[in-house]
């Protein structure tokens, strides 16, 4: 380069592009403190953004750095703290913040120590230390709390509410609140109104829809898991649960419970036709009387003379009943629907019941079966049933069945079925009009 000629562009500004030489001073906590001396900028022949080579540019003062000064980025601003003074805020460029953050990540990758990327900006001093010493700045950027320890979610909600009240017309938040109160109140009113309209179509005494009601089920007591009665004749504890269940079920059939003449009436000692007690649509008649059913009609299976119900001698009893259906009137079966062995026992005004072996291999092992009750079936004078509101003291007619000669030491299956013109059976429901029970008796 000749003397007196102008230097090529960038010749005197090359030193401005070189990074400052920094010195790291070890600290007692295992970290270190980085110190970078401020570099003076030569204004002669300096090329800047607004100048050209050879043009004198006004010297830009460089702010001095106080040792130990720190800078924390939050919301695109550099919050710098100096000893003895509060935080000071100044704008921080987006590119500058991203560069400092990248530099901090590089230092962590190479040294294994967390370095605050926002310390020592433009050559200022910074801190280098173990993660426990400088992790607070990382948590401030990625954690759930701000530098002051407040939850960020609460701060976000507070700012959102402040923004709504600040940038909306006066009184608009109150209008929005009352709008939603009225809106959801109308929805609740529509829902309650539709429910009340539906309830007006229903009756408390008579079922509205009974066209799909299945025939009554046939159930027995005692009930057990998988309809199995298993016990040992010589061990009273093995059948105590069965006898206790039967005694508890028959408590309401004691004569002492049926003495009230306003609630009970005698309906005859033989099967009779239906007892007329008014219509279900006439609740003004009040509660209907119930027919008495004496426990003594069950004979040896009543539990009056033998509280063990025959279990102690290997001749167990079971109690059978038809389930209640409001306003249901069972009809006497025709002769063609009754088995031949039951033809001689068919009586008018009586729904008969019959039990037999379930499997062919049990033939000859069941023995004699006895039936006890009013006519050994379900008499029609106990029907119809008027429901819990009009017929709270209703007593269903019962049939007691005793198995006198069951083969001990073998598993036996017995099926019982009730016969009626309007009583059907279903393969899906094994208790609809019938049931089967398994006996396993040990000596």
Secondary structure, DSSP 8 states (H G I E B T S, - for coil): --TTS---TTSTTHHHHS---EEEEE-TTS-EEEEE-------TT---TT--TT------------TT-EEEEETTEEEEE-TTS--EEEE--HHHHHHHHHHHHHHHHHHSSEE-TTSSGGG--EEEE-HHHHHHHHHHHHSSB-TTS-BHHHHHHHHHHHHHHHHS-TTHHHHHHHHHHHHHHHHHHHHHHHHHHHHHTS-SSS-S--TT----BEEEES--GGGEEEEETT-HHHHHHHHHHHHHHGGGGSGGGG--TTTEE---SS---------TT-GGG-S--EE---GGGGGGGSSSS-TTTTGGGT--EEEEEE---BT-------GGGS-GGGGGG--TTEEEEEEEESSGGGTTTS--EEEEESTTEEEGGG--B-HHHH-TT-----EEEEES---TTSEEEEEEEE--TT----SS-TTBSEEEEEEEEE-
